[in-house]
Amino acid sequence: MEASYIDLADPSHLEFDYLRWIRIILRAARARRVLHVGGGACALARALAAEDPEGRQEVCEIDAGVLALAREHLGLRRAPGLRVRMADGRTFLAGQGSATWDAVVIDAFVAATVPRRLITVQALAETARVAPLALINVVDNRAARDVRAVGAGLATAYPHVWSMGGRAGNTVLVGAVAKLDLGRIAAHVAADPSPARLTPPGAVALLAAGTPALRDEDL
């Protein structure tokens, strides 16, 4: 599976469309302190740090082999505004103070599935405690089973839940404490080389209706 693409000559270049969508959302929210759960080669964190070295990008990657590969072959180095650690994302979140981060980006997978322990009601309550904005990358098909489950979970933690993506492939689910300018975000994403559809809160709520949010005791 393609999990990371790094342009060694231009760290601001993001090849994967969903990463560009996430960057657009983070820019719109003026999120400069971002915790990334799941790193791969840290393409998004590196791009954000390159454009804002005074900001704070921290990456939790649980797989030591992935980090070793990124350092040996994909140019992962120390950089201003960037810290990469080998750590379990949920455990790290639990140790953070309230409102420590502007946003949490969850882009972690076991095969093609987001680890369930990152998207339970309890896990997302921790996410909301430390950041007013959460973005979760989900890979799904037209049945949207995972999109529904993540949307239901986010709705227990955040008052505003919406999504960006198509009917299959990558979908970015967003939970926010405050309303963002969705019209502006949609316009920027529509101008992307791989434009995506923004699904507003009401439509996400209808999609997730009847889908129970996952709980730790369900795992």
VMD Tcl script that draws the C-alpha trace (Angstrom):
set ca {
  {0.00 0.00 0.00}
  {1.13 3.53 -0.68}
  {1.25 5.08 2.79}
  {3.55 8.05 2.31}
  {4.90 10.16 -0.51}
  {7.72 12.58 0.22}
  {9.18 15.11 -2.18}
  {12.73 15.40 -0.82}
  {13.27 18.65 -2.72}
  {10.04 20.28 -1.53}
  {8.63 19.28 1.88}
  {5.57 21.49 1.33}
  {4.44 19.27 -1.56}
  {1.65 16.88 -0.61}
  {0.98 14.25 -3.23}
  {-2.01 12.61 -1.56}
  {-5.23 14.53 -2.04}
  {-6.66 13.88 1.42}
  {-3.56 15.40 3.03}
  {-4.06 18.55 0.98}
  {-7.71 18.65 2.11}
  {-6.62 18.33 5.74}
  {-4.10 21.15 5.28}
  {-6.84 23.38 3.86}
  {-9.02 22.70 6.91}
  {-6.19 23.31 9.36}
  {-5.34 26.58 7.64}
  {-8.97 27.69 7.76}
  {-9.06 26.91 11.49}
  {-5.69 28.64 12.02}
  {-4.49 25.53 13.79}
  {-0.75 25.86 14.44}
  {-0.34 23.36 17.28}
  {-1.22 20.01 15.75}
  {-0.85 16.53 17.23}
  {-0.64 13.82 14.57}
  {-1.66 10.31 15.64}
  {-0.08 8.04 13.05}
  {2.83 9.34 11.10}
  {4.18 7.16 8.33}
  {6.90 9.34 6.85}
  {5.23 12.38 8.45}
  {4.42 14.07 5.14}
  {1.68 16.35 6.51}
  {3.54 17.30 9.69}
  {6.68 18.05 7.69}
  {4.76 20.18 5.19}
  {3.10 22.18 7.96}
  {6.39 22.66 9.81}
  {8.08 23.82 6.60}
  {5.52 26.57 6.07}
  {5.24 27.52 9.76}
  {8.43 26.66 11.67}
  {7.19 28.73 14.63}
  {4.19 26.41 14.97}
  {4.20 23.01 16.66}
  {3.77 19.69 14.91}
  {4.12 16.58 17.04}
  {3.80 13.08 15.61}
  {3.03 9.86 17.50}
  {3.97 6.80 15.44}
  {3.72 3.42 17.15}
  {5.68 1.41 14.58}
  {9.45 1.62 15.07}
  {10.03 0.03 11.67}
  {8.05 2.74 9.93}
  {10.09 5.46 11.62}
  {13.35 3.72 10.78}
  {12.32 3.50 7.13}
  {11.31 7.16 7.08}
  {14.63 8.22 8.56}
  {16.77 5.99 6.37}
  {15.04 6.42 3.02}
  {12.53 9.29 3.17}
  {14.57 12.11 4.61}
  {12.94 12.38 8.02}
  {15.17 14.68 10.08}
  {14.93 17.07 13.00}
  {13.37 20.34 11.90}
  {12.10 23.53 13.55}
  {8.52 23.11 14.70}
  {8.53 19.32 14.25}
  {8.87 16.54 16.81}
  {8.46 12.86 16.02}
  {8.19 10.26 18.75}
  {7.58 6.53 18.89}
  {4.46 6.38 21.02}
  {0.94 5.04 21.22}
  {-1.32 7.94 20.23}
  {-4.14 7.27 22.67}
  {-1.78 6.83 25.61}
  {-0.02 10.06 24.68}
  {-3.33 11.90 24.40}
  {-4.36 10.78 27.86}
  {-1.26 12.45 29.31}
  {-1.88 15.83 27.66}
  {-3.32 18.82 29.43}
  {-6.68 20.28 28.46}
  {-6.62 22.49 25.36}
  {-2.92 21.71 24.76}
  {-3.46 21.44 20.99}
  {-5.33 23.38 18.32}
  {-6.11 20.17 16.42}
  {-5.58 16.43 16.47}
  {-5.16 14.60 13.16}
  {-5.74 10.84 13.29}
  {-4.27 9.13 10.23}
  {-3.51 5.67 11.58}
  {-4.36 2.27 10.17}
  {-4.16 -1.43 10.77}
  {-4.37 -2.66 7.16}
  {-7.02 -0.27 5.79}
  {-8.95 0.26 9.03}
  {-8.59 2.96 11.65}
  {-7.68 1.25 14.96}
  {-10.92 0.97 16.89}
  {-9.37 2.06 20.17}
  {-8.74 5.51 18.62}
  {-12.38 6.15 17.70}
  {-14.38 4.99 20.71}
  {-16.55 7.38 22.71}
  {-13.93 7.40 25.45}
  {-11.01 7.99 23.08}
  {-12.77 10.84 21.29}
  {-13.72 12.43 24.60}
  {-9.99 12.58 25.36}
  {-9.36 14.07 21.93}
  {-11.99 16.77 22.52}
  {-10.49 17.52 25.93}
  {-7.08 18.33 24.46}
  {-8.14 19.96 21.15}
  {-11.19 21.83 19.80}
  {-10.74 20.27 16.37}
  {-10.31 16.64 15.31}
  {-9.71 15.28 11.82}
  {-9.86 11.55 11.13}
  {-8.88 9.96 7.83}
  {-11.09 6.99 6.97}
  {-10.78 4.66 3.98}
  {-14.18 3.23 3.07}
  {-16.35 1.98 0.25}
  {-19.81 3.13 -0.83}
  {-21.43 1.34 2.11}
  {-19.69 3.91 4.35}
  {-19.71 1.62 7.37}
  {-16.58 3.13 8.93}
  {-17.59 6.67 8.00}
  {-20.87 6.15 9.84}
  {-19.14 4.72 12.92}
  {-16.56 7.52 13.11}
  {-19.23 10.15 12.49}
  {-21.34 8.73 15.31}
  {-18.36 8.73 17.66}
  {-17.33 12.29 16.81}
  {-20.90 13.48 17.43}
  {-20.60 12.38 21.07}
  {-17.58 14.64 21.55}
  {-18.04 17.62 19.22}
  {-21.10 19.75 18.41}
  {-20.18 20.16 14.74}
  {-19.36 17.09 12.64}
  {-18.89 17.14 8.86}
  {-16.81 15.41 6.24}
  {-14.70 15.90 3.15}
  {-14.27 13.29 0.44}
  {-16.02 11.20 -2.18}
  {-18.34 8.21 -2.01}
  {-15.42 5.81 -1.76}
  {-11.75 6.00 -0.86}
  {-10.47 8.59 1.59}
  {-12.95 10.55 3.65}
  {-11.84 13.08 6.26}
  {-14.28 13.27 9.18}
  {-14.11 16.53 11.11}
  {-15.30 17.24 14.63}
  {-15.20 20.87 15.78}
  {-16.17 22.85 18.85}
  {-16.65 26.05 16.85}
  {-18.24 26.57 13.45}
  {-15.77 26.94 10.61}
  {-16.38 28.75 7.32}
  {-17.46 25.68 5.37}
  {-18.19 27.70 2.24}
  {-14.62 28.96 2.13}
  {-13.21 25.51 2.84}
  {-15.38 23.96 0.13}
  {-14.21 26.57 -2.38}
  {-10.55 25.86 -1.64}
  {-11.04 22.11 -1.88}
  {-12.99 22.51 -5.12}
  {-9.91 24.20 -6.58}
  {-7.64 21.31 -5.56}
  {-6.28 19.08 -8.36}
  {-8.43 16.33 -6.79}
  {-11.56 18.20 -5.71}
  {-13.70 16.69 -2.97}
  {-17.25 17.06 -1.79}
  {-17.95 18.68 1.57}
  {-20.80 16.96 3.39}
  {-22.30 19.39 5.93}
  {-23.25 18.54 9.53}
  {-26.91 17.82 8.84}
  {-26.13 15.32 6.11}
  {-23.45 13.59 8.22}
  {-25.93 13.34 11.10}
  {-28.46 11.67 8.79}
  {-25.83 9.30 7.45}
  {-24.73 8.26 10.94}
  {-28.27 8.05 12.37}
  {-28.93 4.60 13.74}
  {-25.24 3.70 13.89}
  {-24.10 3.23 17.49}
  {-20.87 4.90 18.51}
  {-18.15 2.46 19.48}
  {-17.26 2.18 23.16}
  {-14.21 0.72 24.85}
  {-16.31 -2.09 26.26}
  {-17.31 -3.09 22.71}
  {-13.72 -3.88 21.71}
}
mol new
graphics top color blue
foreach p $ca { graphics top sphere $p radius 0.5 }
foreach p [lrange $ca 0 end-1] q [lrange $ca 1 end] { graphics top cylinder $p $q radius 0.2 }
display resetview
